[in-house]
Amino acid sequence: MRIHLTPKKGGRRLAGAAVAVSALALLLGLIPAASAHTVTRSGPAAAAAPRSSACHWLPTPAQLWVTDPTNSPVGLLGGVYGTPRSSVGVAYRINGQFTHSTTMSFTAYDNLDDIRGANYVLNDSKIIPDPGSVNPFVPGTLVEGKPRHYTAYIWPASVPVPAGLQNVVKYATTPGASGTGRLRWSVAFRQYHPQPGHTALQGMRQTKITAISASTMKPVRCPLTAPGTWTRTQLLSFYAHEKYWGPIQAPPEPKTGNKIYFTSAPAVIFLGLDGYPGTLPNSCLQYMLASLPKAQISVVTQHKVPTYFNNDLVTPTTVMGNYQIRYQSFGVNYFTLNTRLYNQGWINTDDSVYTSKGEWTVVYLPGDPQLPAAEAAQVRALAQAQHFNVVQMPPPPKSSLAKRIPYPSIAIRQKTISPSFPYSNLALPCWSQTHSYKTWGDPKGPAYFAKYASNPRNNGPYYTDGVKMTFAQFISKYSKQ
């Protein structure tokens, strides 16, 4: 099956994006301009020179994906299995240092952008450190503990893993489903919210990736493609996913009333997962999603905030705790190359303000149309007095790719949820476990939201909901408080 990215204009735009990402990677020094596997050699001496076994992350900016900007850039590695550019039986050894971030993970995707199983993901606290090193993500360990080295492996799924090999992330060696195209695979290296003074780029630079034979464990030449093509691989997988599973659905909302409900989305109709949700298509995301009104103000409140790891306050004596969650954010589901617009759409626990009751309230200003400047200023002033956070919704997306993300909708992301915390996003019942995932976005009545939405029954005091308000209603309510 041949998958076309977009019509010619869109194709040129995507090609330009890939070139821009490649240029950024070269500029930042993550992919050496004279790397042995990206430079064409000539002459007898060059012909005899060995090809390098070193592979490199492609740093992909957050604005290219529906992902939290505090996770930017994401490191991508991947190719097409079984071609000269992605040889059969090649594994990838990662020698690195645990990052100075709130979370750290490796996630492998197939050609449908799906995660095959729990062994296609490796999360920070599960990584066994090298002898003599410490894992700072394990509760009870110094966050700044040293040395902090680890060794991990990205391993072809069709090759048995050697006995005793630790920290293995499998990558797919067969397509996600018959007829879905070539076996594209990719691995994402994520680092959420680095500590002040540290960056995601620094975390990537502190890793060394060596291509090795999965049968002998000895270095082989790196077979992966030249810089920029991984971004194209991700986009092709995006379209293949949509073609196979169907378009991304808008979160359900009541037909009438001003209530905003958060529900858990079936994993197959949303992208950008960085954790294993369960068997597809029956499982749901660990995110909660809600539809917002285009032309009204939305006031969204998490009524009690779980304990979390504030990465901004680390000292040499800070010990990693067993937090209820390690990181949380409210984010607009939006796909854009415009960094300024994108970064407006996110707010996380570390950088937020909270009400006197300890509630986390976010006021979303409408994006279509936006409030006049004077009215927006009034809303912001009242929100500041109430210790509310304010996010300006971006305008409706225009490109064919961006329009595939339902607008306007938002997500609550929780990272590294403690198994002992019963009221997280995972507490929501999953619609697709007992119903067709294709019906999740259909109109729903009160019985659905009573059972499937975030509420005190499902999330205890940590539930999240919201209301839609006109400008006049907002001013009337909060000017009196």
C-alpha positions as CSV (number, residue, x, y, z in Angstrom):
1,M,0.0,0.0,0.0
2,R,1.4,3.4,-0.9
3,I,0.7,6.2,1.5
4,H,0.8,9.8,0.3
5,L,1.6,12.4,2.8
6,T,-0.4,15.3,1.4
7,P,-1.1,17.0,-1.9
8,K,1.9,18.7,-3.5
9,K,1.7,21.9,-1.5
10,G,1.5,20.0,1.8
11,G,4.2,17.6,0.7
12,R,6.6,20.5,0.2
13,R,5.6,21.9,3.6
14,L,6.4,18.6,5.3
15,A,9.7,18.3,3.4
16,G,10.5,21.8,4.5
17,A,9.8,20.9,8.1
18,A,12.0,17.8,7.9
19,V,14.8,20.0,6.4
20,A,14.4,22.5,9.2
21,V,14.6,19.8,11.9
22,S,17.7,18.3,10.2
23,A,19.3,21.8,10.1
24,L,18.5,22.3,13.8
25,A,20.0,18.9,14.7
26,L,23.2,19.7,12.8
27,L,23.3,23.2,14.4
28,L,23.0,21.8,17.9
29,G,25.7,19.3,17.3
30,L,23.7,16.2,18.0
31,I,24.2,14.9,14.5
32,P,27.8,15.6,13.5
33,A,28.0,17.4,10.1
34,A,30.9,15.0,9.1
35,S,29.4,11.9,10.7
36,A,30.7,8.7,9.1
37,H,27.3,7.4,8.1
38,T,26.0,10.7,6.6
39,V,28.9,11.8,4.5
40,T,29.6,10.4,1.0
41,R,33.3,9.4,0.6
42,S,35.3,8.9,-2.6
43,G,38.7,7.5,-3.6
44,P,40.5,4.2,-2.7
45,A,41.4,5.2,0.8
46,A,37.8,6.2,1.5
47,A,36.5,2.9,0.1
48,A,38.6,1.0,2.6
49,A,37.6,3.1,5.6
50,P,35.2,1.4,8.0
51,R,31.7,2.8,8.4
52,S,31.0,4.1,11.9
53,S,28.8,2.2,14.4
54,A,27.7,5.4,16.0
55,C,24.0,6.4,15.6
56,H,22.4,9.6,16.8
57,W,19.1,11.0,18.1
58,L,17.3,13.4,15.9
59,P,16.1,16.2,18.2
60,T,12.5,16.9,17.2
61,P,11.0,20.2,18.5
62,A,7.7,19.9,20.4
63,Q,5.8,22.1,18.0
64,L,6.1,19.4,15.4
65,W,4.0,17.1,17.6
66,V,1.0,17.0,19.9
67,T,3.2,17.0,23.0
68,D,4.1,19.0,26.0
69,P,6.8,21.7,25.3
70,T,8.5,20.8,28.6
71,N,9.3,17.5,26.8
72,S,11.1,19.3,24.0
73,P,12.9,18.3,22.0
74,V,12.1,14.6,21.8
75,G,15.0,12.4,20.6
76,L,14.0,10.2,17.7
77,L,15.7,7.1,16.4
78,G,14.3,4.8,13.7
79,G,14.1,3.5,10.2
80,V,12.5,0.9,7.9
81,Y,13.3,-2.6,9.0
82,G,14.7,-5.1,6.5
83,T,16.1,-2.5,4.0
84,P,19.7,-1.6,3.4
85,R,19.2,1.4,5.6
86,S,17.9,-0.6,8.5
87,S,19.6,-3.9,8.4
88,V,17.9,-7.1,9.8
89,G,19.2,-8.2,13.2
90,V,20.7,-4.9,14.3
91,A,20.3,-3.8,17.9
92,Y,21.3,-0.4,19.5
93,R,23.2,-0.1,22.7
94,I,22.7,3.1,24.7
95,N,25.4,4.1,27.2
96,G,24.0,7.1,29.0
97,Q,23.6,9.1,32.2
98,F,20.2,9.4,34.0
99,T,18.9,12.8,33.1
100,H,18.2,15.7,35.4
101,S,14.5,15.8,34.6
102,T,11.2,15.0,36.1
103,T,10.8,11.9,34.1
104,M,12.8,10.0,31.5
105,S,11.6,7.2,29.1
106,F,12.2,5.2,26.0
107,T,9.2,4.2,23.9
108,A,9.1,2.2,20.7
109,Y,6.5,2.6,18.0
110,D,5.6,0.5,15.0
111,N,4.4,1.7,11.5
112,L,1.0,2.6,13.0
113,D,2.5,4.7,15.8
114,D,1.3,2.0,18.2
115,I,3.1,0.5,21.2
116,R,3.1,-3.3,20.8
117,G,3.4,-4.2,24.5
118,A,4.8,-3.3,27.9
119,N,8.3,-4.5,26.8
120,Y,8.3,-1.8,24.1
121,V,8.6,0.8,26.9
122,L,11.3,1.5,29.4
123,N,10.6,4.0,32.1
124,D,13.2,5.7,34.3
125,S,12.7,4.0,37.7
126,K,12.8,0.6,36.0
127,I,16.2,1.1,34.5
128,I,18.9,-0.8,36.4
129,P,22.0,1.4,36.8
130,D,25.5,0.3,35.9
131,P,27.6,-1.3,38.7
132,G,28.6,1.4,41.1
133,S,26.0,3.9,39.8
134,V,22.7,5.0,41.2
135,N,19.3,5.5,39.6
136,P,18.1,8.9,40.9
137,F,14.5,8.2,39.9
138,V,14.1,5.4,42.4
139,P,12.3,6.6,45.6
140,G,14.7,7.0,48.5
141,T,17.7,7.9,46.2
142,L,19.4,11.3,46.0
143,V,18.0,13.1,43.0
144,E,21.5,14.5,42.4
145,G,23.2,11.2,43.1
146,K,26.5,10.3,41.3
147,P,27.7,8.4,39.4
148,R,24.5,7.9,37.4
149,H,25.3,5.7,34.4
150,Y,23.2,3.1,32.8
151,T,23.3,0.8,29.7
152,A,20.1,0.0,27.8
153,Y,19.3,-1.8,24.5
154,I,16.9,-1.2,21.7
155,W,16.3,-4.7,20.5
156,P,14.7,-6.2,17.3
157,A,11.5,-8.0,18.4
158,S,12.1,-11.0,16.1
159,V,15.5,-11.8,17.7
160,P,15.6,-13.6,21.1
161,V,17.0,-11.4,23.9
162,P,20.2,-13.0,25.4
163,A,19.7,-14.4,28.9
164,G,20.4,-11.9,31.6
165,L,20.5,-8.8,29.3
166,Q,18.9,-5.9,31.3
167,N,17.2,-2.7,30.3
168,V,15.8,-3.9,26.9
169,V,13.3,-2.0,24.8
170,K,12.0,-4.0,21.9
171,Y,11.3,-2.5,18.5
172,A,8.9,-3.9,15.9
173,T,10.2,-6.0,13.1
174,T,6.8,-6.6,11.5
175,P,4.0,-4.2,10.4
176,G,1.3,-3.4,12.9
177,A,-1.3,-5.0,10.6
178,S,-1.4,-6.6,7.2
179,G,-1.6,-4.1,4.3
180,T,-0.5,-1.1,6.4
181,G,2.7,-0.5,4.5
182,R,6.4,-0.9,5.2
183,L,7.7,-1.7,8.6
184,R,8.6,1.7,9.8
185,W,9.8,1.8,13.5
186,S,10.9,4.5,15.8
187,V,12.0,5.0,19.4
188,A,11.4,8.2,21.3
189,F,13.7,9.4,24.1
190,R,11.6,11.6,26.3
191,Q,12.7,13.9,29.2
192,Y,10.0,15.9,30.9
193,H,10.8,19.2,32.5
194,P,14.6,19.3,33.0
195,Q,15.9,21.0,36.2
196,P,17.0,24.6,35.9
197,G,20.5,24.6,34.4
198,H,19.9,21.4,32.4
199,T,18.3,20.7,29.1
200,A,16.8,17.9,27.0
201,L,19.6,18.5,24.5
202,Q,22.2,18.0,27.2
203,G,20.5,14.7,28.1
204,M,20.7,13.5,24.5
205,R,24.4,14.5,24.3
206,Q,25.1,12.4,27.4
207,T,24.1,9.2,25.5
208,K,26.2,7.2,23.2
209,I,24.3,5.0,20.7
210,T,26.2,2.1,19.1
211,A,24.8,-0.2,16.5
212,I,25.5,-3.8,17.3
213,S,24.8,-7.3,15.9
214,A,21.9,-8.9,17.9
215,S,23.6,-12.3,17.4
216,T,27.2,-11.4,18.4
217,M,26.8,-8.2,20.4
218,K,29.7,-6.7,18.4
219,P,29.5,-3.3,16.8
220,V,28.3,-3.0,13.2
221,R,27.9,0.0,10.9
222,C,25.0,2.2,11.8
223,P,22.3,1.4,9.2
224,L,19.9,4.2,10.0
225,T,18.9,6.9,7.6
226,A,20.3,10.4,7.1
227,P,19.1,13.2,9.3
228,G,15.5,14.4,8.7
229,T,14.0,11.2,7.4
230,W,12.8,10.1,10.9
231,T,10.4,13.0,11.0
232,R,9.0,11.9,7.7
233,T,8.7,8.4,9.1
234,Q,6.7,9.6,12.0
235,L,4.4,11.6,9.7
236,L,3.9,8.5,7.5
237,S,3.0,6.5,10.6
238,F,0.5,9.2,11.6
239,Y,-1.3,8.8,8.3
240,A,-1.1,5.0,8.4
241,H,-2.6,5.0,11.9
242,E,-5.4,7.2,10.9
243,K,-6.2,5.1,7.8
244,Y,-6.2,1.9,9.8
245,W,-8.0,2.9,13.1
246,G,-10.0,5.9,11.8
247,P,-9.7,9.7,12.4
248,I,-9.0,11.2,15.8
249,Q,-12.3,11.7,17.6
250,A,-13.4,14.8,19.5
251,P,-14.0,14.1,23.2
252,P,-17.7,13.6,24.0
253,E,-19.7,16.5,25.6
254,P,-23.2,17.0,26.7
255,K,-25.7,18.2,24.2
256,T,-26.9,21.0,26.5
257,G,-25.8,22.8,29.6
258,N,-22.5,24.6,30.5
259,K,-20.7,21.6,32.0
260,I,-17.2,20.5,30.8
261,Y,-16.4,16.8,31.4
262,F,-13.1,15.0,31.2
263,T,-13.1,11.4,30.0
264,S,-10.5,8.8,29.1
265,A,-9.9,8.4,25.3
266,P,-9.4,5.0,23.6
267,A,-5.7,4.6,22.9
268,V,-6.2,3.9,19.2
269,I,-7.8,7.2,18.4
270,F,-5.1,9.5,19.9
271,L,-1.4,9.7,19.3
272,G,1.8,10.7,21.1
273,L,1.6,8.0,23.8
274,D,4.7,7.6,26.0
275,G,3.5,4.7,28.1
276,Y,1.9,1.3,27.4
277,P,-1.9,1.6,27.8
278,G,-2.8,-2.0,27.2
279,T,-4.1,-4.3,24.4
280,L,-5.5,-2.4,21.5
281,P,-8.2,-1.5,20.6
282,N,-9.7,-2.1,24.0
283,S,-7.5,0.1,26.2
284,C,-7.6,3.8,27.1
285,L,-5.0,6.5,27.5
286,Q,-3.7,7.6,30.9
287,Y,-4.7,11.1,29.8
288,M,-8.1,12.7,30.4
289,L,-9.6,14.8,27.5
290,A,-12.3,17.3,27.2
291,S,-13.9,19.4,24.5
292,L,-14.0,23.2,25.0
293,P,-16.3,25.8,23.5
294,K,-14.9,27.8,20.6
295,A,-16.4,31.2,21.5
296,Q,-16.8,31.0,25.3
297,I,-14.5,31.2,28.3
298,S,-13.8,27.8,29.9
299,V,-13.0,27.6,33.6
300,V,-11.4,24.2,34.4
301,T,-10.6,23.1,37.9
302,Q,-8.7,20.2,39.5
303,H,-10.2,20.2,42.9
304,K,-7.3,18.7,44.7
305,V,-3.7,18.5,43.3
306,P,-1.9,15.2,43.8
307,T,1.6,15.3,45.4
308,Y,4.2,15.7,42.7
309,F,8.0,16.1,42.2
310,N,8.7,19.8,41.8
311,N,11.9,19.7,39.7
312,D,12.5,23.4,40.1
313,L,13.3,23.0,43.8
314,V,16.0,20.3,43.8
315,T,19.0,20.7,46.1
316,P,22.0,18.5,46.7
317,T,20.1,16.8,49.6
318,T,16.8,16.2,47.8
319,V,15.7,12.6,47.9
320,M,13.3,11.2,45.3
321,G,9.9,10.5,47.0
322,N,7.1,8.1,46.2
323,Y,4.9,11.0,44.8
324,Q,1.4,10.3,43.8
325,I,2.4,11.6,40.3
326,R,5.8,12.9,39.2
327,Y,4.5,15.4,36.7
328,Q,1.2,16.8,35.5
329,S,0.1,19.4,32.9
330,F,-3.0,20.9,31.2
331,G,-2.4,21.1,27.5
332,V,-4.2,22.2,24.4
333,N,-4.4,19.4,21.7
334,Y,-2.9,21.4,18.8
335,F,-0.5,20.7,16.0
336,T,1.5,23.7,14.7
337,L,4.9,24.8,13.6
338,N,4.3,28.1,15.3
339,T,6.2,27.9,18.6
340,R,4.7,31.0,20.1
341,L,1.2,29.8,19.7
342,Y,2.0,26.3,20.8
343,N,3.7,27.3,24.0
344,Q,0.8,29.4,25.1
345,G,-1.4,26.3,25.2
346,W,0.4,24.5,28.2
347,I,0.7,24.8,31.9
348,N,2.1,22.4,34.4
349,T,2.1,21.8,38.1
350,D,5.5,23.3,38.7
351,D,4.8,26.6,37.0
352,S,1.2,27.2,38.2
353,V,-0.5,29.1,40.9
354,Y,-3.2,27.6,43.2
355,T,-6.2,29.0,45.0
356,S,-6.5,29.4,48.7
357,K,-8.4,26.1,48.7
358,G,-5.5,24.3,47.0
359,E,-7.4,24.0,43.7
360,W,-5.8,24.2,40.3
361,T,-7.9,26.3,38.1
362,V,-7.1,27.2,34.5
363,V,-9.1,29.8,32.6
364,Y,-9.1,29.2,28.8
365,L,-9.8,32.3,26.8
366,P,-11.7,31.5,23.6
367,G,-9.9,31.2,20.3
368,D,-12.7,31.6,17.7
369,P,-13.2,34.5,18.0
370,Q,-10.7,35.7,20.6
371,L,-11.9,38.3,23.2
372,P,-11.2,41.9,22.4
373,A,-8.0,43.1,24.1
374,A,-9.9,45.1,26.8
375,E,-12.1,42.2,27.7
376,A,-9.2,39.8,27.8
377,A,-7.4,42.2,30.2
378,Q,-10.4,42.2,32.5
379,V,-10.6,38.5,32.6
380,R,-6.8,38.2,33.3
381,A,-7.0,40.7,36.1
382,L,-9.9,38.9,37.9
383,A,-8.2,35.5,37.3
384,Q,-5.0,36.8,38.9
385,A,-6.9,38.0,41.9
386,Q,-8.5,34.5,42.3
387,H,-5.1,32.8,41.8
388,F,-6.3,31.3,38.5
389,N,-4.0,30.4,35.6
390,V,-4.9,31.7,32.2
391,V,-4.3,30.1,28.8
392,Q,-5.2,31.8,25.5
393,M,-6.6,29.2,23.1
394,P,-4.9,29.4,19.7
395,P,-7.0,30.1,16.6
396,P,-8.5,27.3,14.6
397,P,-5.9,25.2,12.7
398,K,-5.7,25.8,9.0
399,S,-3.4,23.2,7.5
400,S,-4.8,19.8,6.5
401,L,-2.5,18.1,9.0
402,A,-3.3,20.3,11.9
403,K,-7.1,19.9,11.3
404,R,-6.8,16.3,12.1
405,I,-6.6,17.2,15.8
406,P,-10.1,18.0,17.2
407,Y,-10.4,21.7,18.0
408,P,-10.7,23.0,20.6
409,S,-9.9,20.1,23.0
410,I,-7.5,19.8,26.0
411,A,-5.8,17.0,27.8
412,I,-4.6,16.4,31.4
413,R,-1.3,14.4,31.3
414,Q,0.0,12.6,34.4
415,K,3.4,11.1,34.3
416,T,4.8,8.3,36.4
417,I,1.7,7.6,38.5
418,S,2.3,5.8,41.7
419,P,0.6,2.3,42.0
420,S,-0.5,3.3,45.5
421,F,-2.4,6.4,44.3
422,P,-6.0,5.3,43.6
423,Y,-7.4,8.5,42.2
424,S,-5.3,9.2,39.2
425,N,-6.4,9.5,35.6
426,L,-6.2,5.7,35.5
427,A,-9.2,5.6,37.8
428,L,-11.6,6.5,35.0
429,P,-13.5,3.5,33.5
430,C,-12.4,2.8,29.9
431,W,-15.2,3.1,27.3
432,S,-13.5,0.9,24.7
433,Q,-13.1,-2.1,27.1
434,T,-16.8,-2.8,26.8
435,H,-17.8,-0.8,23.7
436,S,-16.6,-0.2,20.2
437,Y,-13.9,2.5,20.3
438,K,-15.5,4.1,17.3
439,T,-18.4,5.2,19.3
440,W,-16.5,7.1,22.0
441,G,-16.9,10.5,20.4
442,D,-20.6,10.0,19.7
443,P,-23.1,12.2,21.6
444,K,-23.6,10.9,25.1
445,G,-26.2,11.4,27.8
446,P,-26.0,12.0,31.6
447,A,-25.6,8.3,32.4
448,Y,-22.3,8.2,30.4
449,F,-20.7,11.1,32.2
450,A,-21.9,9.9,35.6
451,K,-20.0,6.6,35.0
452,Y,-17.1,7.5,32.7
453,A,-16.2,11.1,33.5
454,S,-13.9,12.5,36.1
455,N,-16.0,13.0,39.2
456,P,-15.7,12.3,43.0
457,R,-16.7,8.7,42.6
458,N,-13.9,8.0,40.2
459,N,-11.2,10.4,41.2
460,G,-12.1,11.2,44.8
461,P,-11.3,14.7,45.8
462,Y,-8.8,14.9,42.9
463,Y,-11.5,15.1,40.2
464,T,-11.4,17.6,37.4
465,D,-14.3,19.4,35.7
466,G,-15.2,22.7,34.3
467,V,-17.8,25.2,33.1
468,K,-18.4,27.3,30.0
469,M,-19.1,31.0,30.6
470,T,-19.8,34.1,28.6
471,F,-17.6,37.1,29.2
472,A,-20.5,38.8,31.1
473,Q,-21.0,35.7,33.3
474,F,-17.3,35.5,34.2
475,I,-17.2,39.2,35.1
476,S,-20.4,38.9,37.1
477,K,-19.3,35.9,39.1
478,Y,-15.7,36.8,39.9
479,S,-15.9,40.5,40.4
480,K,-18.1,39.8,43.5
481,Q,-15.6,37.5,45.1
